[in-house]
Amino acid sequence: MSIRKLAVVTAVAAVMLAACTSASPGASAGGSAAGSAGASAAVACTVGVSWNNFQQPRWAAHDKPNIKDTVEAAGGTYIDADANLSDEQQLTDVDTLISQGANVLILLAQNNQSILPALQKAKDEGIPVIAYDRLIEDPDILYLTFDNVLVGKAEAEAVLAKVPTGNYVLIKGDPGDPNASTFLPQGWDDAGLADKVKSGDITLLNGPDGTFTDAWKTEKAQANMEAIIDKAVADGNTIDAILAENDSTALGVVGALTAKSYGFPPLSGQDGDPANLNNVALGKQYVDVFKNANELGKAAGAAALALCNGTAMADLKLPDGLIDPTVAPVAGLSAQDFDTPNGTTVKSFILQPTPLTADTLQVAIDAGQITKEDLCKGVDAATAPDACK
């Protein structure tokens, strides 16, 4: 058994023990969420997950196995479907998951508006819904993600410290994702981007809102970036730094820079995808904000088990020892209120991200995100970061 799986089993077993204790005569009335999560092993619990895509590596490599391990370690059943970036297919997938007996749904929405009919159907069936890593504007969902404002802030802080003045390019994700349109840009501005643009220290070469990338597609980001490079060259402008919102768009940027033989200005990304971590080691990407999806998956699995057993969202509490304390929510392991951009209040677990540069890549190896061999592939020994020595 792997160390990761052993940790999951141990934490879930502890929750199950808490359930037995809370059910015994004279037990404390506290810890209802722990009791619910543990008791779910004793009843039929099927957790259905609707993925919007598996094209971004993290979902299949990290999120899915940790949700699955956590659910199955407690005796539950895991089922899922991949919508392959299709709004319509995701609606069909949710219907199928419900018909297959899902007691709880975890939705990674392709589009937070298009998914609403599926959400309503789940609500009509009395099925609790977890909005996984992408917000769905509805007061009845549980929102489980990383602090995406803090992700954006970490991206911008790193790049601004490296390039405090000059010409910047902004490469954003899908316009229908609040992470791309709201949370990450807010983080950039919290780090000082807006103030530097206002003062004239930074010029945005592709407009005040940057360039969005449909479905976060790498090839689309590359095409957009190639056009931006061509225009910059034609206008006699130098690109000094690039803020890309995530790793799939950052890969597209690196592809464009390579195709145009432009060199590699400091570039941001987030997710900790292996190809991007390798690019950090190679000097092609400056910072990658690591969102430890292994821990997010464990948290989602534990929350789903508790919801399956009837625990109210307001009473949810993640089991002690389940997730790495370095990424655990700042507010603690109990569900907290989160105010959405549209003014809706939802219950949430918001985990913490970890920015990585060449100097701190060992963190990704230690977390099991990537092997040293994959991290250091193609790296020149003469300029290798410490993690590759």
LUMTIMI-236568 format. One record per residue (C-alpha): residue number from 1; x, y, z. Coordinates in steps of 0.5 Angstrom, whole numbers, plus 500, padded with zeros to 3 digits. Layout:
# LUMTIMI-236568
SITE    k   xx   yy   zz
SITE  NUM    X    Y    Z
...
END
This chain:
# LUMTIMI-236568
SITE    k   xx   yy   zz
SITE    1  500  500  500
SITE    2  503  507  498
SITE    3  504  512  504
SITE    4  499  517  501
SITE    5  493  511  501
SITE    6  495  509  508
SITE    7  495  516  510
SITE    8  488  516  507
SITE    9  486  510  510
SITE   10  488  512  517
SITE   11  485  518  517
SITE   12  478  515  515
SITE   13  479  510  520
SITE   14  479  515  525
SITE   15  473  518  523
SITE   16  469  512  523
SITE   17  472  510  530
SITE   18  469  517  532
SITE   19  463  515  529
SITE   20  462  509  533
SITE   21  464  513  539
SITE   22  459  518  538
SITE   23  453  513  537
SITE   24  455  510  543
SITE   25  451  511  550
SITE   26  453  517  554
SITE   27  458  520  548
SITE   28  458  527  547
SITE   29  454  531  542
SITE   30  459  534  539
SITE   31  463  532  532
SITE   32  457  531  528
SITE   33  460  532  522
SITE   34  466  527  524
SITE   35  460  522  526
SITE   36  457  523  519
SITE   37  463  522  515
SITE   38  464  515  519
SITE   39  457  513  519
SITE   40  457  513  511
SITE   41  461  507  511
SITE   42  456  503  514
SITE   43  450  505  509
SITE   44  450  505  501
SITE   45  454  511  499
SITE   46  455  513  492
SITE   47  459  519  490
SITE   48  458  521  483
SITE   49  464  526  480
SITE   50  462  530  473
SITE   51  469  532  470
SITE   52  469  537  465
SITE   53  475  534  462
SITE   54  481  530  463
SITE   55  486  534  458
SITE   56  489  538  464
SITE   57  493  533  467
SITE   58  492  534  474
SITE   59  485  532  474
SITE   60  486  525  472
SITE   61  493  524  476
SITE   62  491  527  482
SITE   63  484  530  484
SITE   64  481  523  482
SITE   65  485  518  485
SITE   66  485  522  492
SITE   67  477  523  491
SITE   68  476  515  490
SITE   69  481  513  495
SITE   70  478  517  500
SITE   71  471  515  498
SITE   72  473  507  497
SITE   73  477  507  504
SITE   74  470  508  508
SITE   75  467  503  504
SITE   76  463  508  499
SITE   77  463  507  491
SITE   78  466  512  486
SITE   79  463  513  479
SITE   80  465  519  474
SITE   81  464  521  467
SITE   82  468  526  463
SITE   83  465  531  459
SITE   84  471  532  454
SITE   85  470  540  455
SITE   86  462  540  452
SITE   87  457  543  456
SITE   88  452  539  453
SITE   89  455  532  455
SITE   90  456  535  462
SITE   91  449  535  463
SITE   92  448  528  460
SITE   93  453  526  464
SITE   94  450  528  471
SITE   95  443  525  469
SITE   96  447  519  468
SITE   97  450  519  475
SITE   98  444  521  478
SITE   99  441  515  474
SITE  100  446  510  477
SITE  101  445  512  484
SITE  102  449  517  486
SITE  103  448  520  493
SITE  104  452  526  492
SITE  105  455  529  486
SITE  106  462  533  485
SITE  107  461  538  479
SITE  108  467  541  476
SITE  109  463  545  472
SITE  110  465  546  464
SITE  111  461  553  465
SITE  112  458  555  471
SITE  113  452  558  468
SITE  114  450  552  463
SITE  115  451  547  469
SITE  116  445  550  472
SITE  117  440  545  470
SITE  118  444  539  472
SITE  119  445  543  479
SITE  120  437  544  479
SITE  121  436  537  477
SITE  122  440  534  483
SITE  123  437  539  488
SITE  124  430  536  486
SITE  125  432  529  487
SITE  126  435  531  494
SITE  127  442  530  492
SITE  128  447  534  495
SITE  129  452  538  490
SITE  130  460  540  491
SITE  131  462  545  486
SITE  132  469  543  486
SITE  133  475  548  484
SITE  134  470  552  480
SITE  135  465  556  483
SITE  136  457  555  481
SITE  137  453  561  484
SITE  138  448  557  488
SITE  139  447  558  496
SITE  140  446  550  496
SITE  141  452  548  494
SITE  142  459  546  498
SITE  143  464  550  494
SITE  144  471  546  495
SITE  145  477  550  492
SITE  146  484  553  493
SITE  147  484  560  495
SITE  148  484  563  488
SITE  149  485  570  490
SITE  150  491  568  493
SITE  151  494  564  487
SITE  152  493  570  483
SITE  153  497  574  488
SITE  154  502  569  489
SITE  155  503  569  481
SITE  156  504  577  481
SITE  157  508  578  487
SITE  158  513  573  484
SITE  159  513  576  477
SITE  160  513  583  479
SITE  161  519  582  484
SITE  162  523  579  478
SITE  163  520  585  473
SITE  164  518  591  477
SITE  165  517  595  471
SITE  166  516  594  463
SITE  167  511  591  458
SITE  168  507  586  461
SITE  169  502  581  457
SITE  170  496  578  461
SITE  171  494  571  459
SITE  172  487  569  462
SITE  173  483  563  462
SITE  174  476  561  460
SITE  175  471  567  460
SITE  176  466  563  463
SITE  177  470  561  469
SITE  178  470  566  475
SITE  179  477  564  477
SITE  180  479  567  470
SITE  181  475  573  470
SITE  182  474  575  478
SITE  183  479  571  483
SITE  184  485  571  479
SITE  185  485  578  477
SITE  186  483  580  483
SITE  187  490  577  486
SITE  188  494  580  481
SITE  189  491  587  483
SITE  190  492  585  490
SITE  191  499  584  489
SITE  192  500  591  486
SITE  193  499  590  478
SITE  194  493  595  478
SITE  195  497  600  481
SITE  196  503  599  477
SITE  197  499  600  471
SITE  198  496  606  473
SITE  199  503  609  475
SITE  200  506  608  468
SITE  201  511  603  471
SITE  202  507  597  467
SITE  203  504  597  460
SITE  204  499  592  458
SITE  205  501  590  451
SITE  206  494  586  450
SITE  207  489  591  453
SITE  208  487  592  460
SITE  209  483  586  460
SITE  210  488  581  457
SITE  211  487  576  453
SITE  212  482  570  455
SITE  213  483  563  453
SITE  214  477  559  451
SITE  215  476  552  455
SITE  216  483  554  458
SITE  217  486  550  452
SITE  218  494  550  451
SITE  219  493  550  443
SITE  220  489  557  444
SITE  221  493  560  448
SITE  222  499  559  444
SITE  223  495  562  438
SITE  224  493  568  442
SITE  225  500  569  444
SITE  226  504  568  437
SITE  227  499  574  435
SITE  228  501  578  441
SITE  229  508  577  440
SITE  230  508  578  432
SITE  231  504  585  434
SITE  232  509  587  439
SITE  233  515  586  434
SITE  234  511  590  429
SITE  235  510  595  434
SITE  236  517  595  436
SITE  237  515  593  443
SITE  238  519  588  448
SITE  239  515  583  452
SITE  240  518  583  459
SITE  241  514  579  463
SITE  242  507  575  462
SITE  243  502  573  467
SITE  244  499  567  465
SITE  245  493  564  470
SITE  246  494  557  470
SITE  247  499  552  467
SITE  248  495  550  461
SITE  249  495  557  458
SITE  250  503  557  461
SITE  251  504  551  456
SITE  252  501  555  450
SITE  253  505  561  452
SITE  254  512  557  452
SITE  255  510  554  446
SITE  256  509  561  442
SITE  257  515  563  445
SITE  258  519  557  442
SITE  259  516  557  436
SITE  260  517  565  435
SITE  261  525  564  438
SITE  262  523  570  442
SITE  263  527  567  449
SITE  264  523  566  455
SITE  265  521  572  459
SITE  266  519  571  467
SITE  267  512  567  466
SITE  268  507  565  471
SITE  269  502  559  472
SITE  270  499  555  477
SITE  271  497  548  478
SITE  272  504  544  479
SITE  273  503  540  472
SITE  274  509  536  471
SITE  275  511  539  464
SITE  276  510  546  468
SITE  277  515  544  473
SITE  278  520  541  468
SITE  279  519  548  465
SITE  280  521  552  471
SITE  281  527  547  472
SITE  282  529  549  465
SITE  283  528  556  466
SITE  284  522  557  461
SITE  285  517  559  467
SITE  286  519  563  473
SITE  287  513  561  478
SITE  288  508  555  478
SITE  289  503  556  484
SITE  290  502  549  486
SITE  291  495  547  488
SITE  292  496  540  492
SITE  293  490  537  488
SITE  294  492  531  492
SITE  295  489  534  498
SITE  296  483  538  495
SITE  297  481  531  493
SITE  298  482  528  500
SITE  299  478  534  502
SITE  300  472  533  497
SITE  301  472  525  498
SITE  302  471  526  506
SITE  303  466  532  505
SITE  304  462  527  500
SITE  305  462  522  505
SITE  306  459  526  511
SITE  307  454  529  506
SITE  308  452  522  504
SITE  309  450  521  511
SITE  310  446  527  512
SITE  311  450  532  515
SITE  312  448  539  514
SITE  313  453  543  510
SITE  314  454  548  516
SITE  315  456  542  520
SITE  316  461  539  516
SITE  317  468  538  519
SITE  318  474  535  515
SITE  319  477  530  519
SITE  320  484  531  523
SITE  321  490  529  520
SITE  322  487  528  513
SITE  323  490  533  509
SITE  324  497  536  509
SITE  325  497  542  515
SITE  326  501  546  510
SITE  327  495  547  505
SITE  328  489  546  510
SITE  329  484  552  510
SITE  330  487  558  514
SITE  331  480  558  518
SITE  332  480  551  520
SITE  333  477  545  518
SITE  334  470  547  519
SITE  335  466  549  513
SITE  336  466  557  513
SITE  337  462  562  509
SITE  338  464  564  502
SITE  339  461  570  499
SITE  340  461  570  491
SITE  341  462  575  486
SITE  342  454  575  485
SITE  343  453  576  493
SITE  344  451  569  494
SITE  345  453  566  501
SITE  346  455  559  500
SITE  347  459  554  505
SITE  348  466  552  503
SITE  349  473  549  504
SITE  350  478  554  502
SITE  351  485  551  501
SITE  352  492  554  501
SITE  353  497  554  495
SITE  354  504  554  495
SITE  355  508  558  490
SITE  356  514  555  487
SITE  357  520  558  483
SITE  358  527  554  481
SITE  359  529  555  488
SITE  360  524  551  492
SITE  361  522  545  487
SITE  362  524  540  492
SITE  363  517  541  495
SITE  364  514  538  489
SITE  365  518  532  489
SITE  366  517  531  497
SITE  367  509  532  496
SITE  368  509  526  491
SITE  369  507  531  485
SITE  370  513  529  480
SITE  371  519  525  480
SITE  372  526  528  480
SITE  373  527  525  474
SITE  374  521  528  470
SITE  375  523  535  474
SITE  376  530  535  471
SITE  377  529  532  464
SITE  378  533  536  459
SITE  379  536  541  465
SITE  380  543  543  464
SITE  381  547  540  470
SITE  382  551  547  470
SITE  383  545  551  471
SITE  384  541  546  474
SITE  385  536  548  481
SITE  386  538  545  487
SITE  387  532  540  486
SITE  388  536  537  480
SITE  389  543  536  483
END
